[in-house]
Amino acid sequence: MLPLAAEKIPATPAELASALAAGFAARGVQVKSVRAAGAGLAEIAELHVDLTGARGTRDFRVSTAPAAEPAAVRVARFVVTGEPVEFEATPLRLNLEAEDVECGFSGVPGDGALVLASAAGGSLVLAIAHETLEALLHRLAKGVAEKQGVEVRQTKLTLTARGPRALSFCCTVTAKVFVMTAELALRGELEVDEQLQARLSGLTLGGDAMITKMATGFARPYLDKLEGRTIPLLAFGLGGMRLRDVELATAGGLEVRAKFGRG
């Protein structure tokens, strides 16, 4: 579902486009453009939300309040893109495309949502480049280690596919402790379910004995919080549509692909 903000429920494609842009803006996300072309809400030829350059955080929320007034919106081609879109300062590539989409309004005009009810068919791709993942992990490791007087110098990530929706990973951190340089390896498993929830498991630390012992003391509490935790990969939901054929690809980074719809 996509956020809406307007003085009244949109009655035309142009009003819908404005309400969508305002809905994102009300939640601190500036969209690049929203285009809706068609003779009426029941005859929209294309609805395109371009989030390229937008910046979002985990605080992004879309209203799930009951509908103030039911309305039927039909879209021949529905597209949401971000090339890239930033989430928590991390650039991601987002591409959602659907055909013959039926939508409705929920909530109140000032704080509502456009809910995707069904689609003849559609696909979703969410991707992050390998170097971006490494940079993200480097920042996280550095932030934790510096509090303990440890200087993180380099972070390397290896991803290995373990099936259509699962992979194992090894993050090797090179750090300076006092006058010595040592390596620490974080290993684990990641699995994505059909609701686009990622789950981390099997998190272990290994490497040079000295730094492993030190890191276990201050890093284990963080890892225990992540163990078994599910993390939503999409900031907005897909309404009543059920995903299928969810799969992970690891060439060039991490890419999540899925299909949905009646077909």
N, C-alpha and C positions, 0 to 999 in steps of 0.2 A: 504494500500500500504506500501511496505517496502523499505527503502532507499538503493540506489546503488551508488558505487563509483569505477570507473575503468578507464583505459586508452582507452578502446574500449568496445563496447557492447558485453556482454558475448556470447560466441558461444558454450560452453559446460557446462554440469552440474558443473564441478569443477570450471570453471571461474565464473559461477553464484554464487556459494557458497562464493568464495573469494570476489566478488564484494559486496555481501550482508554484509559480515563481515566488509569490508572496509567502506561501507555506514553508518553503525551504528557507527563505530569508528570515522568517520569524523564529527559526531554529538555528540561526547563525550560519547558514550555508548559502552562499551566493552562487546561483547557477549561471552558466554561460548563456543559455537560451532555453526557452520553451516554445515550441511551435505546435499549433493545432489547426489543421486545415480541414474544412468540410462544411456542408450545408447546415448541419445542426449537430446536437450532441449524439443523436442516434445514427449519424452519418459522417463520422470523422474519418477522413481518408488516412491521415497519419498524425500521430501524436509523438513528438520527439522531445525528450528531456535531455539536454546536453549538460552534464556535470563536470566537464573538463575544467580543471583548475580549481574546482570547489574543494573546500577544506571542512572535514567533519571530525567529530569526536565520538567517543562511546556514550556521551550524554544525549546524542541525537535520539529523539523519540517521536513517534507518530501517534496521534490520538486514536484510541480504540473505542471511543464512546459510541452508544447506539445511534443509529441514523436519525437525524432531525426530520428529514423528508426524503423518502425514497426517490431515486432518479436512475434512469437507464442511460448508460453511455456505451456506445459501440464504436470500436476503433478497428479499421481494416489493418493498419500496421502500427504497432506500438514499439517504441524504441527508447531505451535509456542507456546513455553512454557516458564514459569518463575516460579521457585519454591524455593524462591520467586524472584520477580523483585522489585527493589526499585524505587518508584516515589516520588520525593520531600522528600527523606529520610524516606519514609513510605513503609514497605514491603507489597507487594500484591501477590496474586497467580493468574497467568494468564495461561489459556489453550485454545488454538484455534486448532481445528481439522477439516479438510475438505477432501472430496473425489472427484476425477475426476475434478480437478481444471484447468481452463484456465486462463493464465496470459499474460501480455504484458509489454513491457518496455516503460517508458515515460521519458521525460527530455533528458539531454545529458549524455554521459557516466560518466563524472566526478561528476555529481550532478543529479542523476536520481532516478527512483523508479521502483520497480516491482509491477505492478498493478494487483490485483485480479479482473478478469472480470466476471467469473461465476464459479459455483461449483454445482455438483450433490446434495450435501448436506453437512452440517457442523454444528458445535456447538461452542459456545464461553462461557467461564466461567471466570469471574473476581471477586475475593473475597478478603476480608480483615477481619482479625480476630477481635473479639470483644475487646480484650485487646489492640490490636494495634490501633483501633479506639479511645478507651479511652485515650491512651497515646498521640495520635495526638491532640485530643481536649484539653487535659491537657496542652500540650506545647503551643497551641494557646491561651488558656485562661491566662496562666501564663505570656506570652509575652505581652498581652494587659494590664493585671491588674497591673503588676509590675511598669509600667509607671505612675500609679496612686497611688503608695504606698500601694497596696493591695497584700497580700501574699496568693496565691492559694495553698491550702494544699491537696485537693483531688477532683477528677473528676469522676463521675459515669454516665454511659450512658445506657438508656433503649430504645430499638427499638420495635415497635409494627406494624405488617403488617396491611395494610389497603386496600388490594387488590393485584392483581398479580404484579402491577408495582408501588405501592405506600406504604409508611409507615409513621408513626409519630414517633417522637423522643423526648426524654427529657434528657437533659444534666444537671445534678445537680453538682454545684461547691461549695465546702466548702472552705471558705476563712477567713482570719484573717484581720480585719479592726481595727486599733489601738490596743486595748486590748480585743476586742470582736471577737468571731467566729460566722459566719453567713452563711446561705445557699442562693444560687441564682440558679434558674432553668430557662434554656433556652429551650423553646418548639417550635416545628415547624413540617412541613410536607416536605417529599421528594418524588418526582415522577421521574421515568425514562421513556423516550420515546423510539421509535423504532430506533432512530439514536444514542442511548446510550448517550443521554444528560440528566444529572440530573438537576432537577429544585427544588429550595428551596422556600418555601412560608409559610405564617402564623407565622413568627418568633416573639415570645413574651418572655418577661422577667418577672419573678415573684419570690417570696421568701420573706425573712425577709425585712421589710420595709426600714430599714436603708441602707442595701447594695443594694437593688433594686433601690432606688432613686439614689444612687451614680453611680451604674453600668449603669443605663439608660442614664446618662449624657455622659459617655465616650464610651459606647458600642453601643448605638443606631446608630451612623453614620456607623459603620462597618456592622451592621445588615441590614441597609437600602440598602447598596451596594449589599448585598447577596440576599435580597428579590426579588424573581422573576428571579434571574439570572440563566442562563443555564451553566452547567459545563460539558465539554466533559470527558467521563470516559475512553476513549481509545486514546492513544497518536498517533496511526497510524490508518488510515481509512481502510475500507474493499472494496475499489474500487467501482465497479458497483453492488455489492451484497447487496440485501435488507434483513435486519434482520426481524425476525418474532418470535412470542412466547417469547417475552422479559418478564422476570419475576424477582422478587426480593425474596430472602430468608433471614431470619433473625436469623436462628438457628446458634449459635456460632459466630455471627458477621454479616457482610453484604455481600451477594453474588448476583451477577447479572448473569443471564443465558439467552442465546438467541440461536436461530437456524437461519440458512440461507441456501440459495441454491435453485436449481431448483425443488427439491423434496418437 
